[in-house]
Structures are given as C-alpha cells and as structure tokens.
Amino acid sequence: MSKKRILTGDRPTGRLHLGHYVGTLENRVRLQDEYECFFIIADFHVLTTRTENLREIGENVRQLVLDYLSVGIDPQKSTVYLQSLVPEVTELCLLFSMLISVPRLQRVPTLKDVMRDLKLETASSGLLIYPVLQAADILMVRSHLVPVGKDQASHVEVTREIARRFNTLYSPVFSEPEAMIGRVPTLMGTDGKKMGKSLGNAVFLSDDAETVSRKIAGMFTDPTKIRLTDAGHPRTCPVYSYHRAFNKRSGAGSEIRRTCMAGERGCVQCKKELAIVINEFLDPIRERRATYEKRPELVNEIVLSGSRRARSEAQQTLQLAKEAMGLTYFRGEG
Ligand code: TRP
C-alpha cells in the first residue's frame, strides 16, 4: 500500500524560529519516513498582504529552504517545492472558490488577526481567499495530514469543508485532511508575549551562539521574583517554558520548577543554563545550514526538482477534479 501523504509549509516572509520548530518542524522531520511528504514554500500567499518590495521574497525563499534543510528535512525523502512553480494551484483555487461562501471566509479568525496586526481597513479579495488557496495547496497533492502551528487550524478546517463539498457535489476525489498541532502549541516570545518573526522577540534557528546567549540573557522572567531567594512562579515564566520545551536532561523540568519555587535558584543561573541547552540544540542545525549555504546550486536544484515533482502531482489532481466536475469537454486535453 502506498504511504499516506503530508503537505505543509510556510510563507517566505523571514527566518524560522524556535516556535516553528516545536510547533511544526519537528513533526515534519519525524514523519518523513512514515509519510510521503510535500513541503511548500508559499510565495503566492505572501502577496495577500504585500504588494510592494516583492523582489525581497526571493531571498526569503532561499533562507526558508535553508531553514528546512538545516532542521533535517531530507530532500532524498521529501519534496520541497515553490508554490509559484506549480501554477495549477491557482486553477484549483479558482474552482474551489465557488464552493465556499464569502461570509464563511470572513469568519476565519486569522483574517481578523491579520487585519488588526497590519492595521488594514479592508481585506483584498486575495486576502479573503487565502484559506482557499491553502486548501488548493493541501488538496492538490491529496494530502491526509497537515502538521502546522495552532494558528493554522482554522485553514485546515476550511480545507476539510471544501473537500467535503467537492466530494458530495461531484465525486469523492479528495480525502479530508487532518491538522496535526505540535507538542508545544504556542511557545511564547522572549518577552513573554506572542512570538513573531518580526516582533524582535524570537530566537531564530539561524542565530549564532552569541546572539542566542544575548537574547536569552535579556528574556523576561517572573516579575515578582526579584532576589534569588524569592519564590518564583515557573508556570508563567518564559524561561521556564523554554526549559520545558528544549531541556532534554532527565528530571530537569521538575528540578528547575522545585528549586525556583523554593527560592533556591536565581533567574540568571536559569538563563545561563537555558542558553547552553538552546545552543546545544541548535549546533547540529547550524552545521547543516553551513554545509548547504556553501552549495547554492544544490539548493537551487532541490527546489527545482521538487517543484517538477509537485507539479506532475498537481496536473494529475487537477485533471481528476475537472473530470469529476464534468469540465473536460474534449478528448485528449489535460
Ligand atoms: N498559511 C501558512 C502559514 O502562514 C502557509 C501555508 C500555505 C501552508 N499553504 C499551506 C501551510 C498549506 C500548510 C499547508 O504558515
């Protein structure tokens, strides 16, 4: 029996950080053998909120591929591809856009979030159909599982609705894919607030050791713990949450929690230990990144061949969809 499929990916808008790692990247790496994986670099999706300075996207694409390869996404096993090199996705998106209502899309929570964050008064029609394009990405390779951060769950829900609607209206071409959320659904930023690529509160996978140590030394901790001997509240402390997510030493979490609450450990020590943990975690990632950085032509070829592979899949799916809909009017087309 052939393997089930995964499709997931990211917009090329900047470097990936530790939150992406625990939210989705580690699932992707872990599931590469069990599933046939497609990882999309969704450059069309960037256009939903950006109409200028588009030339910068290219460099972001390159950095994103390096992020993928550096965490251990293996191009021998998985397909890494660029959305715009698979133009069939736009055709499927158009067909899908007929199967979902405008009010339904207006209720997708990420739309309001993006409009608030970017201070947009109105959404372009492209931004409104963002989840429809994402559904086309996912269903284009007839994916079963979508490992994503928690914020993307509502888009996978739209995808399921579109698949269901298509299947009942025409014929069962698509399976209803499931979202898979990571083991740490929301890692907070170094300031204890929501982590963001461009909020100055993220530790990036490509940060060097010194940058990591500096960022961690500046992290927020429990504000009520002023002296080492004060009883701390690990439950609300960003530094503790990072220890929980990344400190693999057995018993470390409970020991840190106990000594913090008992006033037996200070925040400075806690941060120093965390910096060591994170840097040890990032070292192999940095090494792989450096290897690929030296071979830009290889990185190029990985994306081009991945995109050819994804495109052939896309052409087949599109043909199936059109046949199911009765849109194939001439023999020999497609
Ligand atoms: N919307 C996703 C994000 O911002 C990126 C994305 C585009 C995606 N197409 C996808 C994720 C398909 C999963 C599946 O992170």
Residues whose N, C-alpha, C, O or C-beta is under 5 A from the ligand:
A	BS01	LIG	L7 T8 G9 D10 R11 A42 H45 Q134 D137 I138
